Amino acid sequence: MESLKKNTDFKKCYSEGRSFVNRYLVIYVCGNELGKNRIGISVSKKVGNSVVRHRTTRLIREVCRLHGHKFSTGNDIVFIARVRAKGIKYSEMEGSLLQLAKKAGIMENRL
């Protein structure tokens, strides 16, 4: 998976994509023409100081790294951490992210 880096890519995903929400995360999903997934992660200063924000980012990135092969390809996916995500454990983040991916319809039925 690649990263979304340009502000225009984030804005396109926000305006054209579908959004799904749960307790810890908001996810925006929109299609791309690249045939591969691109991941964007946004963690606001409201979540905490830089240490907390970077830990939250690392948790999201790690879940995507381990379970990214289960996602259908050709999507831009933006994850936004909510304030409640501050200090949660890896297992909670994993469950939350995978639940949202299923809700968004980007999980494939393969192992």
C-alpha positions in Angstrom: 0.0 0.0 0.0 1.1 3.5 -0.7 0.4 6.7 1.3 -1.8 9.6 0.4 0.4 12.7 0.7 -1.1 15.5 -1.3 -3.8 17.7 0.2 -5.8 17.5 -3.1 -6.0 13.7 -2.7 -7.4 14.0 0.8 -9.9 16.7 -0.3 -11.0 14.5 -3.2 -11.6 11.6 -0.9 -13.6 13.8 1.5 -15.8 15.3 -1.2 -16.3 12.2 -3.5 -15.9 9.4 -1.0 -18.3 7.6 1.3 -17.8 7.9 5.0 -18.3 5.4 7.8 -18.0 6.1 11.5 -17.5 4.1 14.7 -16.3 4.9 18.2 -12.6 5.4 17.5 -12.4 6.1 13.7 -13.9 7.8 10.7 -13.1 6.3 7.3 -13.5 7.8 3.9 -13.4 5.5 0.9 -13.3 6.6 -2.8 -12.1 4.7 -5.8 -9.0 5.5 -7.8 -7.8 4.5 -11.2 -4.5 3.1 -10.1 -5.4 -0.5 -9.3 -3.8 -0.3 -5.8 -4.8 1.1 -2.5 -3.5 4.3 -1.0 -3.9 5.0 2.7 -4.1 8.4 4.4 -4.1 8.9 8.1 -5.2 12.1 9.9 -4.9 12.6 13.7 -5.9 16.0 15.0 -4.2 17.9 17.9 -7.4 17.3 19.8 -6.4 13.7 20.2 -3.3 14.6 22.2 0.3 15.7 22.1 2.7 14.6 19.4 3.7 11.4 21.2 0.0 10.3 21.4 -0.8 11.4 17.9 2.2 9.4 16.4 1.4 6.3 18.5 -2.2 6.4 17.1 -0.9 6.8 13.6 1.5 3.9 14.1 -1.4 1.7 15.4 -3.5 2.5 12.3 -0.6 1.9 9.9 0.3 -1.4 11.6 -3.3 -2.7 11.3 -3.3 -1.7 7.6 0.1 -3.4 7.1 -1.0 -6.7 8.7 -4.5 -6.8 7.2 -4.1 -4.8 4.0 -4.0 -7.9 1.8 -7.7 -8.4 2.8 -8.8 -5.1 1.3 -10.1 -4.9 -2.2 -7.8 -2.9 -4.5 -8.3 0.4 -6.3 -9.3 2.6 -3.3 -8.1 5.7 -1.6 -8.8 5.2 2.1 -8.5 8.0 4.6 -8.6 7.2 8.3 -9.4 9.9 10.8 -8.8 9.2 14.5 -11.4 10.5 16.9 -10.6 11.9 20.3 -11.7 8.7 22.0 -8.9 6.9 20.2 -6.4 8.4 22.6 -4.5 5.7 24.5 -6.4 2.7 23.2 -4.7 -0.7 22.9 -3.7 -2.3 19.6 -6.5 -4.9 19.8 -9.1 -2.3 20.1 -7.8 -0.3 17.2 -7.6 -3.5 15.1 -11.2 -4.5 15.9 -12.4 -1.0 15.2 -10.6 -0.6 11.9 -11.6 -4.0 10.6 -15.2 -3.4 11.6 -15.2 -0.2 9.6 -13.6 -1.8 6.6 -16.3 -4.5 6.6 -19.0 -1.8 7.0 -17.4 0.2 4.0 -17.4 -3.0 1.9 -13.7 -2.9 1.2 -12.9 -6.3 2.9 -12.6 -9.3 0.6 -13.7 -12.7 1.7 -10.2 -14.2 1.4 -7.8 -15.1 4.2 
